[in-house]
């Protein structure tokens, strides 16, 4: 009997997706971009090392000035794809599988947006919270605790955006834009 050969996960070649990057975005060479549909990344967006964008089921569109942190996962649930609006912050271990994440939304550590869900503008998903599959979360909703909700209409979008833009400028100095060179 001939010995069996083992195929390790590291030896399997992931499918490289078609990409459309704005020249001012930063995508680290250690980010995992896989799939067969187009991945579009807008101006001034930053993709950290080890962030995962999987376009196997549908296209991924990331707006302008977004920050996608390490170990987060963005993937389309179906062929309609997923759209991440402008100025969105996706922190470590967050999972986005919804249809749309609105402008200015913060998705904090370990939060999850279920398949087909729609998150409104300027929402905040606190750590470890979850938006259920197909759920629609209204604009300015804060999801916290054990998926408790409240509406925040404090009007803090302007100051928050200024801080977000400074965060992006700092990250652009720290993270190498090596994706195109390494693949």
Residue frames as qw, qx, qy, qz and C-alpha x, y, z in Angstrom:
[[0.000, 0.889, 0.458, 0.000, 0.00, 0.00, 0.00],
 [0.415, 0.471, -0.011, 0.778, 1.40, 3.39, -1.04],
 [0.259, -0.388, -0.470, 0.749, 1.82, 6.05, 1.65],
 [0.108, 0.858, 0.484, 0.138, -0.78, 8.80, 1.63],
 [0.341, 0.229, -0.067, 0.909, 0.32, 12.36, 1.12],
 [0.158, -0.702, -0.550, 0.423, -1.04, 14.97, 3.47],
 [0.208, 0.597, 0.247, 0.734, -2.21, 18.28, 2.17],
 [0.287, -0.422, -0.482, 0.712, -1.83, 20.98, 4.76],
 [0.132, 0.887, 0.415, -0.154, -3.94, 24.12, 4.85],
 [0.176, -0.786, 0.238, 0.543, -0.84, 26.24, 4.23],
 [0.327, -0.170, 0.730, 0.576, -0.02, 24.39, 1.00],
 [0.322, 0.642, 0.686, 0.116, -3.47, 24.95, -0.51],
 [0.193, 0.034, 0.196, 0.961, -3.55, 27.96, -2.77],
 [0.204, 0.622, 0.543, -0.526, -6.44, 30.35, -2.08],
 [0.409, 0.624, 0.509, 0.429, -8.26, 31.81, -5.05],
 [0.234, -0.259, -0.044, 0.936, -7.09, 35.36, -5.68],
 [0.274, 0.745, 0.583, -0.172, -10.13, 37.60, -6.27],
 [0.340, 0.573, 0.237, 0.706, -10.38, 40.43, -8.78],
 [0.354, -0.607, -0.371, 0.607, -9.70, 43.66, -6.89],
 [0.215, 0.755, 0.204, 0.585, -10.33, 47.36, -7.43],
 [0.534, -0.516, -0.310, 0.594, -8.25, 49.44, -5.02],
 [0.108, 0.987, 0.055, 0.105, -8.30, 53.23, -4.87],
 [0.617, 0.490, -0.345, 0.510, -4.69, 54.46, -5.09],
 [0.108, -0.615, 0.404, -0.669, -4.88, 56.05, -1.62],
 [0.875, -0.391, -0.007, -0.284, -6.06, 52.92, 0.24],
 [0.002, -0.583, 0.794, -0.172, -3.62, 50.81, 2.26],
 [0.959, -0.073, -0.086, -0.261, -3.85, 47.01, 2.12],
 [0.379, -0.627, 0.680, -0.005, -1.24, 45.05, 4.05],
 [0.469, 0.383, -0.746, -0.278, 0.35, 42.13, 2.24],
 [0.058, 0.040, -0.958, 0.279, -0.66, 39.80, 5.08],
 [0.576, 0.185, 0.290, -0.742, -4.37, 40.49, 4.66],
 [0.322, 0.102, 0.925, 0.172, -6.33, 37.51, 3.30],
 [0.505, 0.422, -0.048, -0.751, -8.33, 38.45, 0.21],
 [0.219, -0.017, 0.952, 0.214, -9.97, 35.39, -1.30],
 [0.510, 0.509, 0.545, -0.428, -12.91, 34.50, -3.52],
 [0.452, 0.271, 0.664, 0.530, -14.14, 34.87, -7.06],
 [0.109, 0.888, 0.414, 0.169, -16.15, 38.10, -6.99],
 [0.346, 0.615, -0.110, 0.700, -14.73, 41.62, -7.04],
 [0.502, -0.621, -0.366, 0.478, -13.42, 43.26, -3.88],
 [0.240, 0.731, 0.118, 0.628, -13.56, 47.07, -4.12],
 [0.526, -0.527, -0.346, 0.571, -11.81, 49.27, -1.57],
 [0.141, 0.936, 0.236, 0.219, -12.39, 53.04, -1.48],
 [0.325, 0.686, -0.260, 0.597, -10.09, 56.00, -0.89],
 [0.109, -0.587, 0.508, -0.621, -8.15, 56.25, 2.38],
 [0.906, -0.308, -0.027, -0.289, -9.37, 52.89, 3.68],
 [0.012, 0.602, -0.778, 0.179, -6.94, 50.76, 5.67],
 [0.945, -0.080, -0.241, -0.207, -6.93, 46.94, 5.73],
 [0.430, -0.695, 0.559, -0.137, -4.83, 45.54, 8.60],
 [0.269, 0.340, -0.898, -0.074, -2.63, 42.43, 8.42],
 [0.002, 0.095, 0.975, -0.200, -4.60, 39.21, 8.97],
 [0.516, 0.322, 0.249, -0.754, -7.95, 40.83, 8.08],
 [0.311, 0.112, 0.906, 0.264, -10.03, 38.44, 5.98],
 [0.488, 0.428, -0.016, -0.761, -12.17, 39.49, 3.01],
 [0.344, 0.040, 0.921, 0.178, -13.89, 36.53, 1.33],
 [0.449, 0.378, -0.122, -0.801, -15.77, 37.21, -1.90],
 [0.126, -0.014, 0.971, 0.201, -16.62, 33.58, -2.69],
 [0.198, 0.542, 0.803, -0.146, -20.41, 34.11, -2.45],
 [0.219, 0.891, 0.368, 0.152, -20.65, 37.70, -3.73],
 [0.426, 0.571, -0.112, 0.692, -18.83, 41.01, -4.22],
 [0.490, -0.618, -0.351, 0.504, -17.47, 43.11, -1.35],
 [0.243, 0.722, 0.098, 0.640, -17.51, 46.90, -1.51],
 [0.515, -0.527, -0.346, 0.580, -15.70, 48.85, 1.19],
 [0.141, 0.951, 0.232, 0.149, -16.32, 52.60, 1.18],
 [0.359, 0.669, -0.269, 0.593, -13.96, 55.50, 1.77],
 [0.097, -0.577, 0.494, -0.643, -12.06, 56.01, 5.03],
 [0.902, -0.317, -0.129, -0.263, -12.83, 52.60, 6.53],
 [0.054, -0.582, 0.780, -0.225, -10.62, 50.71, 8.97],
 [0.936, -0.053, -0.260, -0.231, -10.75, 46.91, 8.83],
 [0.345, -0.705, 0.586, -0.204, -8.79, 45.48, 11.77],
 [0.208, 0.353, -0.912, -0.033, -6.84, 42.26, 12.14],
 [0.041, 0.094, 0.980, -0.169, -8.67, 38.94, 12.45],
 [0.505, 0.379, 0.314, -0.709, -11.96, 40.47, 11.32],
 [0.312, 0.156, 0.866, 0.358, -13.96, 38.72, 8.62],
 [0.444, 0.469, 0.050, -0.762, -16.04, 40.33, 5.89],
 [0.138, 0.005, 0.906, 0.400, -17.88, 38.02, 3.53],
 [0.505, 0.038, -0.233, -0.830, -20.96, 38.20, 1.39],
 [0.558, 0.020, 0.740, -0.374, -23.75, 35.85, 2.36],
 [0.664, 0.479, 0.574, 0.006, -25.10, 35.64, -1.19],
 [0.552, 0.319, 0.404, 0.655, -24.58, 36.93, -4.74],
 [0.020, 0.937, 0.258, 0.234, -26.00, 40.38, -3.90],
 [0.533, 0.376, -0.319, 0.687, -22.79, 41.03, -1.95],
 [0.469, -0.697, -0.378, 0.389, -22.01, 43.25, 1.02],
 [0.261, 0.727, 0.020, 0.635, -21.49, 47.01, 1.14],
 [0.536, -0.506, -0.350, 0.578, -19.55, 48.63, 3.97],
 [0.135, 0.947, 0.239, 0.164, -20.30, 52.38, 4.00],
 [0.374, 0.651, -0.258, 0.609, -17.86, 55.28, 4.33],
 [0.135, -0.604, 0.441, -0.649, -16.09, 55.84, 7.65],
 [0.903, -0.317, -0.150, -0.248, -16.85, 52.41, 9.13],
 [0.057, -0.601, 0.753, -0.263, -14.58, 50.96, 11.82],
 [0.938, -0.088, -0.277, -0.190, -14.46, 47.14, 12.03],
 [0.284, -0.717, 0.596, -0.226, -12.45, 46.01, 15.05],
 [0.078, 0.361, -0.929, 0.006, -10.66, 42.72, 15.84],
 [0.093, 0.108, 0.983, -0.113, -12.58, 39.44, 15.50],
 [0.493, 0.396, 0.260, -0.730, -15.71, 41.15, 14.19],
 [0.318, 0.164, 0.868, 0.343, -17.73, 39.26, 11.56],
 [0.391, 0.449, 0.031, -0.803, -19.73, 40.99, 8.84],
 [0.242, 0.136, 0.906, 0.320, -22.01, 38.85, 6.69],
 [0.297, 0.653, 0.495, -0.491, -24.87, 41.29, 6.19],
 [0.517, 0.661, 0.427, 0.336, -25.98, 43.15, 3.08],
 [0.200, 0.756, 0.017, 0.623, -25.15, 46.68, 4.21],
 [0.536, -0.501, -0.363, 0.574, -23.29, 48.38, 7.05],
 [0.139, 0.936, 0.275, 0.170, -24.14, 52.08, 7.10],
 [0.374, 0.657, -0.193, 0.626, -21.84, 55.08, 7.05],
 [0.116, -0.632, 0.398, -0.655, -20.01, 55.95, 10.26],
 [0.887, -0.363, -0.121, -0.259, -20.83, 52.70, 12.04],
 [0.054, -0.592, 0.767, -0.241, -18.49, 51.17, 14.65],
 [0.933, -0.088, -0.301, -0.175, -18.39, 47.38, 14.82],
 [0.271, -0.749, 0.550, -0.251, -16.44, 46.61, 17.96],
 [0.031, 0.410, -0.910, 0.051, -14.42, 43.59, 19.09],
 [0.113, 0.065, 0.986, -0.100, -16.13, 40.27, 18.44],
 [0.509, 0.398, 0.297, -0.703, -19.42, 41.80, 17.24],
 [0.290, 0.101, 0.871, 0.384, -21.29, 39.98, 14.48],
 [0.488, 0.364, -0.041, -0.792, -23.60, 41.16, 11.71],
 [0.623, 0.104, 0.772, -0.068, -25.62, 38.13, 10.57],
 [0.285, 0.132, 0.747, 0.585, -26.37, 37.00, 7.04],
 [0.035, 0.589, 0.619, 0.518, -28.51, 39.44, 5.09],
 [0.285, -0.741, -0.430, 0.430, -28.73, 41.95, 7.96],
 [0.278, 0.696, 0.142, 0.647, -28.78, 45.71, 7.33],
 [0.465, -0.514, -0.346, 0.632, -27.13, 48.08, 9.81],
 [0.155, 0.943, 0.275, 0.107, -28.11, 51.76, 9.60],
 [0.394, 0.662, -0.197, 0.606, -25.90, 54.84, 9.60],
 [0.038, -0.589, 0.450, -0.670, -23.86, 55.88, 12.66],
 [0.876, -0.388, -0.179, -0.225, -24.67, 52.75, 14.66],
 [0.017, -0.613, 0.733, -0.294, -22.44, 51.28, 17.34],
 [0.918, -0.126, -0.349, -0.142, -22.22, 47.54, 17.89],
 [0.374, -0.740, 0.503, -0.242, -20.53, 47.10, 21.26],
 [0.094, 0.426, -0.900, -0.015, -18.19, 44.14, 21.95],
 [0.073, 0.028, 0.994, -0.080, -19.64, 40.66, 21.48],
 [0.522, 0.389, 0.371, -0.662, -23.09, 41.85, 20.37],
 [0.270, 0.078, 0.861, 0.424, -24.91, 40.32, 17.42],
 [0.499, 0.324, -0.068, -0.801, -27.28, 41.56, 14.74],
 [0.679, 0.118, 0.713, -0.127, -29.45, 38.57, 13.78],
 [0.272, 0.102, 0.754, 0.589, -29.72, 37.20, 10.25],
 [0.044, 0.563, 0.634, 0.528, -32.01, 39.36, 8.06],
 [0.258, -0.744, -0.446, 0.426, -32.46, 41.95, 10.87],
 [0.277, 0.692, 0.145, 0.650, -32.67, 45.67, 10.05],
 [0.471, -0.490, -0.364, 0.637, -31.01, 47.94, 12.61],
 [0.157, 0.938, 0.282, 0.122, -32.22, 51.58, 12.39],
 [0.395, 0.628, -0.200, 0.640, -29.84, 54.56, 12.09],
 [0.109, -0.629, 0.397, -0.660, -28.08, 55.73, 15.29],
 [0.887, -0.376, -0.154, -0.219, -28.77, 52.49, 17.18],
 [0.013, -0.593, 0.749, -0.294, -26.38, 51.43, 19.94],
 [0.906, -0.123, -0.366, -0.174, -26.37, 47.67, 20.50],
 [0.031, 0.584, -0.657, 0.476, -24.88, 46.78, 23.89],
 [0.533, -0.267, 0.648, -0.474, -24.88, 44.23, 26.72],
 [0.407, 0.118, 0.905, 0.035, -27.03, 41.23, 25.92],
 [0.144, 0.335, 0.658, 0.659, -28.22, 42.81, 22.66],
 [0.019, -0.761, -0.470, 0.446, -30.00, 45.67, 24.43],
 [0.378, 0.450, 0.381, 0.713, -30.67, 48.69, 22.23],
 [0.062, -0.785, -0.305, 0.535, -31.00, 52.42, 22.46],
 [0.484, 0.739, 0.243, 0.400, -30.98, 55.31, 20.01],
 [0.485, -0.487, -0.033, 0.726, -28.12, 57.82, 20.28],
 [0.343, 0.789, 0.331, 0.389, -28.97, 61.17, 18.71],
 [0.485, -0.692, -0.084, 0.528, -26.30, 63.16, 20.54],
 [0.418, 0.908, -0.003, 0.002, -24.99, 64.59, 17.27],
 [0.499, -0.691, 0.446, 0.273, -21.40, 63.45, 17.81],
 [0.861, 0.386, 0.268, 0.195, -20.81, 62.32, 14.20],
 [0.352, 0.897, -0.159, 0.218, -18.64, 65.36, 13.33],
 [0.286, -0.769, 0.553, -0.148, -16.11, 65.08, 16.20],
 [0.849, -0.126, 0.513, 0.002, -16.08, 61.28, 15.85],
 [0.782, 0.589, 0.130, 0.159, -15.24, 61.59, 12.14],
 [0.142, 0.899, -0.372, 0.182, -12.32, 63.94, 12.88],
 [0.549, -0.536, 0.633, -0.100, -10.85, 61.42, 15.32],
 [0.885, 0.219, 0.412, 0.017, -11.49, 58.60, 12.83],
 [0.600, 0.782, -0.081, 0.150, -9.62, 60.52, 10.09],
 [0.116, -0.809, 0.552, -0.167, -6.64, 61.09, 12.42],
 [0.783, -0.221, 0.576, -0.076, -6.67, 57.36, 13.21],
 [0.840, 0.496, 0.204, 0.087, -6.48, 56.59, 9.48],
 [0.321, 0.876, -0.317, 0.171, -3.56, 58.98, 8.95],
 [0.413, -0.634, 0.639, -0.142, -1.62, 57.31, 11.78],
 [0.855, 0.032, 0.516, -0.036, -2.37, 53.82, 10.43],
 [0.710, 0.702, 0.001, 0.058, -1.24, 54.80, 6.93],
 [0.090, 0.821, -0.537, 0.168, 2.18, 55.59, 8.41],
 [0.509, -0.441, 0.706, -0.221, 2.35, 52.33, 10.37],
 [0.802, 0.182, 0.564, -0.077, 0.92, 49.73, 7.96],
 [0.173, -0.349, 0.650, 0.652, 2.82, 48.90, 4.78],
 [0.694, 0.485, 0.082, -0.525, 0.83, 49.00, 1.56],
 [0.109, -0.457, 0.840, 0.272, 2.24, 45.72, 0.25],
 [0.744, 0.230, 0.559, -0.283, -0.73, 43.66, -0.94],
 [0.697, 0.685, -0.064, -0.202, -0.20, 44.28, -4.67],
 [0.194, 0.727, -0.659, 0.006, 3.54, 43.65, -4.39],
 [0.354, -0.332, 0.847, -0.215, 3.23, 40.41, -2.43],
 [0.742, 0.256, 0.545, -0.296, 0.57, 38.64, -4.48]]
